[in-house]
Amino acid sequence: MRATLSGLFVIGSTLFLCAPVLAVGPGKDTLTRNNVQISQCLADTVTAAWSLDSIFGEPTVNGSFKWTGNAKCKLHYSTKLLLQISKSGKTAYIEVSPVLPKANEAYGFNTTGSPDWSSTVCLYNGNQKTECLEESAAKRLWKSGKITDFMFIWQD
């Protein structure tokens, strides 16, 4: 009985100590839009899904999308999903690059990555990344911002 109680204490202490390092982020959600241009394809409906968090102070990024439309239309190989993160008038983007899904099928496959803060939350001018937020600014937006929209970029 004594060994069991001490084992429970160790487990409980470990969980208590780990809780603060499982940090915050915009979270996990989906967003659906209609009539979206994705490279050369016009999608009837696009649903973006994401899981954005942090662990041990580092960002974790995972996301994908699915779309309905002309099944014969193929997305350009360079297509990337940009999730718009906003808070109090400040807006930036988080890049997600899943395997590109075909029309009318499931989400494209992706795995969780942990990019550097210096390349996680960025600004764009059209299809071009112009700059990324410094670590402290990226963390502030990451912790308090919400995903409010999404768009696609690709290079012709």
C-alpha positions as CSV (number, residue, x, y, z in Angstrom):
1,M,0.0,0.0,0.0
2,R,2.8,2.4,0.8
3,A,4.5,1.9,-2.6
4,T,1.2,2.6,-4.4
5,L,0.6,5.9,-2.5
6,S,4.1,7.1,-3.2
7,G,3.7,6.2,-6.8
8,L,0.5,8.2,-7.0
9,F,2.3,11.2,-5.4
10,V,5.0,11.1,-8.0
11,I,2.5,10.9,-10.8
12,G,0.4,13.7,-9.3
13,S,3.5,15.9,-8.8
14,T,4.7,15.3,-12.4
15,L,1.3,16.3,-13.8
16,F,1.3,19.4,-11.6
17,L,4.8,20.4,-12.7
18,C,4.1,19.8,-16.4
19,A,0.9,21.9,-16.6
20,P,2.6,25.3,-16.8
21,V,4.8,24.2,-19.7
22,L,1.8,23.2,-21.8
23,A,1.4,26.8,-23.0
24,V,-1.1,28.7,-25.0
25,G,-1.9,29.5,-28.5
26,P,-4.8,30.3,-30.8
27,G,-6.1,26.8,-30.2
28,K,-7.9,24.3,-32.4
29,D,-10.8,25.2,-34.7
30,T,-12.2,25.3,-38.2
31,L,-13.4,28.0,-40.5
32,T,-15.4,27.6,-43.7
33,R,-15.7,30.1,-46.6
34,N,-17.4,29.9,-50.0
35,N,-16.2,30.9,-53.5
36,V,-12.5,30.9,-52.8
37,Q,-9.8,31.1,-55.4
38,I,-7.0,28.5,-54.8
39,S,-4.4,28.9,-57.5
40,Q,-6.1,28.1,-60.8
41,C,-9.2,26.5,-59.1
42,L,-12.3,28.2,-57.9
43,A,-13.5,26.3,-54.8
44,D,-17.2,26.2,-54.0
45,T,-16.4,25.7,-50.3
46,V,-13.2,25.6,-48.4
47,T,-12.8,24.5,-44.8
48,A,-9.6,25.2,-43.0
49,A,-8.7,23.4,-39.8
50,W,-5.8,24.1,-37.4
51,S,-4.2,23.3,-34.2
52,L,-1.9,26.1,-32.9
53,D,-0.4,25.8,-29.5
54,S,2.9,25.9,-27.8
55,I,4.9,23.6,-25.6
56,F,8.0,24.4,-23.5
57,G,7.7,27.9,-24.8
58,E,7.9,27.0,-28.5
59,P,5.1,27.2,-31.1
60,T,3.4,24.1,-32.5
61,V,1.7,24.4,-35.8
62,N,-0.6,22.0,-37.6
63,G,-3.3,22.7,-40.2
64,S,-4.9,21.7,-43.4
65,F,-7.9,22.3,-45.6
66,K,-10.4,20.5,-47.7
67,W,-12.4,21.9,-50.6
68,T,-15.3,21.2,-52.9
69,G,-15.4,22.1,-56.6
70,N,-14.4,20.9,-60.0
71,A,-12.7,17.5,-59.5
72,K,-10.7,18.0,-62.6
73,C,-9.0,21.1,-61.3
74,K,-5.6,20.5,-59.8
75,L,-4.1,22.9,-57.2
76,H,-0.7,24.4,-58.0
77,Y,2.1,22.5,-56.3
78,S,3.3,25.6,-54.5
79,T,-0.1,26.4,-52.8
80,K,0.1,27.2,-49.1
81,L,-2.6,28.1,-46.6
82,L,-2.2,31.3,-44.6
83,L,-4.1,31.5,-41.3
84,Q,-4.9,35.1,-40.4
85,I,-4.3,35.9,-36.7
86,S,-5.7,39.1,-35.3
87,K,-5.9,41.0,-32.1
88,S,-6.8,44.7,-31.5
89,G,-6.3,45.7,-35.1
90,K,-3.0,43.8,-35.4
91,T,-3.0,41.2,-38.2
92,A,-0.4,38.7,-39.3
93,Y,-0.3,35.2,-40.9
94,I,0.8,31.7,-39.9
95,E,1.9,29.6,-42.9
96,V,0.6,26.0,-43.2
97,S,1.8,23.6,-45.9
98,P,-0.2,20.4,-45.9
99,V,-0.2,17.8,-48.6
100,L,-2.6,19.4,-51.1
101,P,-6.0,17.7,-51.0
102,K,-8.0,16.9,-54.2
103,A,-11.4,18.5,-54.7
104,N,-14.3,16.8,-52.9
105,E,-12.0,14.6,-50.8
106,A,-10.7,14.7,-47.2
107,Y,-8.3,17.1,-45.6
108,G,-4.7,17.1,-46.8
109,F,-2.3,15.3,-44.6
110,N,0.0,17.3,-42.3
111,T,2.1,16.8,-39.2
112,T,2.7,19.1,-36.3
113,G,5.8,21.2,-36.7
114,S,7.6,23.6,-34.3
115,P,9.1,26.5,-36.3
116,D,11.2,29.2,-34.8
117,W,9.3,32.2,-33.4
118,S,11.2,34.4,-35.8
119,S,9.5,32.7,-38.8
120,T,6.1,31.7,-37.3
121,V,4.0,34.9,-37.4
122,C,4.6,36.9,-40.6
123,L,3.3,39.8,-42.8
124,Y,2.6,39.4,-46.5
125,N,2.1,41.7,-49.4
126,G,0.1,39.6,-51.9
127,N,1.9,36.3,-52.3
128,Q,5.2,37.6,-50.9
129,K,6.3,37.3,-47.3
130,T,7.6,40.7,-46.4
131,E,8.7,40.2,-42.8
132,C,8.1,38.2,-39.7
133,L,7.4,39.5,-36.2
134,E,10.2,39.5,-33.7
135,E,9.9,36.7,-31.0
136,S,8.4,38.9,-28.3
137,A,5.8,40.4,-30.7
138,A,5.0,37.0,-32.2
139,K,4.5,35.5,-28.7
140,R,2.1,38.3,-27.7
141,L,0.0,37.9,-30.8
142,W,0.1,34.1,-30.5
143,K,-1.1,34.1,-26.9
144,S,-3.9,36.6,-27.3
145,G,-4.9,36.6,-31.0
146,K,-7.6,34.6,-32.7
147,I,-7.7,33.1,-36.2
148,T,-10.1,35.3,-38.0
149,D,-9.7,34.3,-41.7
150,F,-7.5,32.4,-44.1
151,M,-6.2,32.9,-47.6
152,F,-4.0,31.0,-50.1
153,I,-0.8,31.9,-51.8
154,W,1.1,30.2,-54.6
155,Q,3.9,31.0,-57.1
156,D,3.1,30.8,-60.8
